[in-house]
Amino acid sequence: MNEGMNAFQINSFPLLSNKQQVYGSEQLFKICLQQLLLTLIRNSAGNRERQSLITITRENQTADMVNQLIQYIEQHLSEKITLDELCAHINLGKTQTNIMFKRATGLELIAYVNKTKIEHAKKYIREETYNISEVANLLGYSSIHYFSRHFKKETGMTPSDYAKTIKARYEKME
């Protein structure tokens, strides 16, 4: 500021050189302005780099949390899995957990749990290792009726209809 006052007339617009300026004040004023601009540019670029690193870190944390949730679901398919349990597993609130999970997978958390259980049920039914009530029990359903209703909601057919369809396909192939 002092160099600006030394180099230019104070109350003039546009800026006019001060007739009694101190030697080199205009040059020093320009140097100070350049330094200010460079500092602002550097800080701006640094902020973008920091923001980029923060974004990458958040994305990595999100991917890690989603993977933890998926592993937990796979390991506890035989139980009744609640949203509270899942949120406690990653120490995050219900809303944030659902938002994060839906962005990553396209499904809300409980919808993903239900879909995963039905996919496993279909596999068990195709393999004919277990009967339908055993499949329901294996996947943590409280009753075969609830399992059948849930299966039909997801697939459009009951578990027994699904098993008949699979058998018919195998018979056609033979």
GIHUPE-V853733 format. One record per residue. N is the residue number from 1. RES is the residue in three letters. NEAR is the number of other ideal C-beta (glycine too) atoms within 8 Angstrom. Layout:
BEGIN
n->N res->RES near->NEAR
n->N res->RES near->NEAR
END
This chain:
BEGIN
n->1 res->MET near->4
n->2 res->ASN near->5
n->3 res->GLU near->10
n->4 res->GLY near->8
n->5 res->MET near->9
n->6 res->ASN near->10
n->7 res->ALA near->13
n->8 res->PHE near->13
n->9 res->GLN near->8
n->10 res->ILE near->5
n->11 res->ASN near->3
n->12 res->SER near->8
n->13 res->PHE near->3
n->14 res->PRO near->4
n->15 res->LEU near->7
n->16 res->LEU near->7
n->17 res->SER near->9
n->18 res->ASN near->11
n->19 res->LYS near->4
n->20 res->GLN near->3
n->21 res->GLN near->11
n->22 res->VAL near->6
n->23 res->TYR near->4
n->24 res->GLY near->6
n->25 res->SER near->12
n->26 res->GLU near->10
n->27 res->GLN near->7
n->28 res->LEU near->10
n->29 res->PHE near->13
n->30 res->LYS near->8
n->31 res->ILE near->8
n->32 res->CYS near->9
n->33 res->LEU near->8
n->34 res->GLN near->8
n->35 res->GLN near->8
n->36 res->LEU near->8
n->37 res->LEU near->8
n->38 res->LEU near->8
n->39 res->THR near->8
n->40 res->LEU near->8
n->41 res->ILE near->8
n->42 res->ARG near->8
n->43 res->ASN near->8
n->44 res->SER near->8
n->45 res->ALA near->8
n->46 res->GLY near->8
n->47 res->ASN near->8
n->48 res->ARG near->8
n->49 res->GLU near->8
n->50 res->ARG near->8
n->51 res->GLN near->8
n->52 res->SER near->8
n->53 res->LEU near->8
n->54 res->ILE near->8
n->55 res->THR near->8
n->56 res->ILE near->8
n->57 res->THR near->8
n->58 res->ARG near->8
n->59 res->GLU near->8
n->60 res->ASN near->8
n->61 res->GLN near->8
n->62 res->THR near->11
n->63 res->ALA near->9
n->64 res->ASP near->8
n->65 res->MET near->12
n->66 res->VAL near->12
n->67 res->ASN near->8
n->68 res->GLN near->10
n->69 res->LEU near->14
n->70 res->ILE near->9
n->71 res->GLN near->8
n->72 res->TYR near->11
n->73 res->ILE near->13
n->74 res->GLU near->8
n->75 res->GLN near->6
n->76 res->HIS near->10
n->77 res->LEU near->13
n->78 res->SER near->6
n->79 res->GLU near->6
n->80 res->LYS near->5
n->81 res->ILE near->11
n->82 res->THR near->6
n->83 res->LEU near->10
n->84 res->ASP near->7
n->85 res->GLU near->9
n->86 res->LEU near->15
n->87 res->CYS near->12
n->88 res->ALA near->7
n->89 res->HIS near->9
n->90 res->ILE near->10
n->91 res->ASN near->5
n->92 res->LEU near->8
n->93 res->GLY near->6
n->94 res->LYS near->8
n->95 res->THR near->6
n->96 res->GLN near->8
n->97 res->THR near->16
n->98 res->ASN near->11
n->99 res->ILE near->8
n->100 res->MET near->12
n->101 res->PHE near->14
n->102 res->LYS near->11
n->103 res->ARG near->7
n->104 res->ALA near->8
n->105 res->THR near->8
n->106 res->GLY near->3
n->107 res->LEU near->9
n->108 res->GLU near->8
n->109 res->LEU near->13
n->110 res->ILE near->7
n->111 res->ALA near->8
n->112 res->TYR near->13
n->113 res->VAL near->11
n->114 res->ASN near->10
n->115 res->LYS near->10
n->116 res->THR near->11
n->117 res->LYS near->13
n->118 res->ILE near->12
n->119 res->GLU near->8
n->120 res->HIS near->11
n->121 res->ALA near->14
n->122 res->LYS near->10
n->123 res->LYS near->8
n->124 res->TYR near->11
n->125 res->ILE near->13
n->126 res->ARG near->7
n->127 res->GLU near->6
n->128 res->GLU near->6
n->129 res->THR near->4
n->130 res->TYR near->8
n->131 res->ASN near->5
n->132 res->ILE near->13
n->133 res->SER near->7
n->134 res->GLU near->8
n->135 res->VAL near->14
n->136 res->ALA near->14
n->137 res->ASN near->8
n->138 res->LEU near->11
n->139 res->LEU near->12
n->140 res->GLY near->11
n->141 res->TYR near->11
n->142 res->SER near->4
n->143 res->SER near->7
n->144 res->ILE near->9
n->145 res->HIS near->6
n->146 res->TYR near->10
n->147 res->PHE near->15
n->148 res->SER near->13
n->149 res->ARG near->8
n->150 res->HIS near->12
n->151 res->PHE near->14
n->152 res->LYS near->10
n->153 res->LYS near->6
n->154 res->GLU near->9
n->155 res->THR near->9
n->156 res->GLY near->4
n->157 res->MET near->9
n->158 res->THR near->8
n->159 res->PRO near->13
n->160 res->SER near->8
n->161 res->ASP near->8
n->162 res->TYR near->13
n->163 res->ALA near->11
n->164 res->LYS near->8
n->165 res->THR near->9
n->166 res->ILE near->10
n->167 res->LYS near->8
n->168 res->ALA near->8
n->169 res->ARG near->8
n->170 res->TYR near->8
n->171 res->GLU near->7
n->172 res->LYS near->6
n->173 res->MET near->5
n->174 res->GLU near->4
END
